[in-house]
Amino acid sequence: MIKYLLLFLLILIAPRIIPQSDFAVGINGNVNFPNGKFTEYFGTGYGGDAHFLYLFGNSSIFSLSVGYNRFGLDTDAFNAKANELGLNVKFDVESSFSTIPILLGVKWYFLKQKTQSPYIMIEAGFYNYNFTLNGTAEIDTTGNVETVTLSEIDEKGTETMLRISAGYIIFIQKHWFIDASVNYIVLTDAFTVDVPDDPEDAEEITGIAQTLNYLSISAGINYRF
């Protein structure tokens, strides 16, 4: 019983007696809001990341992060776009676009205070993506409705990306701090879905590669050793 009590006390007081190092780790959760072309078909996405931090100087932090984000297809928006193009077709499809970003970056503090500080951050790296699509399309040709099965897509690849962030750090204890930020993300050559121009080619629906961007709001907690 005594040894367990001693272990508990050691865990409790260790952060107070061990000096801080220049290293930290943390996790974030985030909500993602597509922009521009991306928002035509995809709704709000969700994800998170784990990161390693190295503090150098009094106002800079080096960061290495690995994350995961997923976006689901908005079927209503997809069909609305088809109607805008004058297609007599109704799609019943499932599609997702997920990414695993691996980024290196630098965070700069400004207006730093003892318990809090705003910052800006720039990160660059690459992301592995997985795009899937399957489903059917009901094509109305002269009153006759024909159901066709769409060609399944399962596309994977690796491309480059950029993330620019503005955030705020709040120190809640000597070794713990909360980090919240707004981020702008650019994905190069992302593989996403597009509505076909010809309803007779609905079964030939495919993804397209293009640069996409989205905004992200993230928050998490970090521990400095």
Buried (B, 14 or more C-beta within 10 A) or exposed (E): EEEEEEEEEEEEEEBEEEEEEEEBEBBBEBEBEBEEBBBBBBBEBBBEBBBEBEBEEEEEBBBBBEBBBEBBBBBEBBBEBBEEEEBBBBBEBEBBBBBBBBBEBEBBBEEEEEEBBBBBBBBEBBBBBBBBBEBBBBBEEEEEEBEBEBEEBEBEEEBEBBBBBEBBBEBEEEBBBBBEBEBBBBBBBBBBBBBBEEBEBBBEBBBEBBBBBBEBEBBBEBBBE
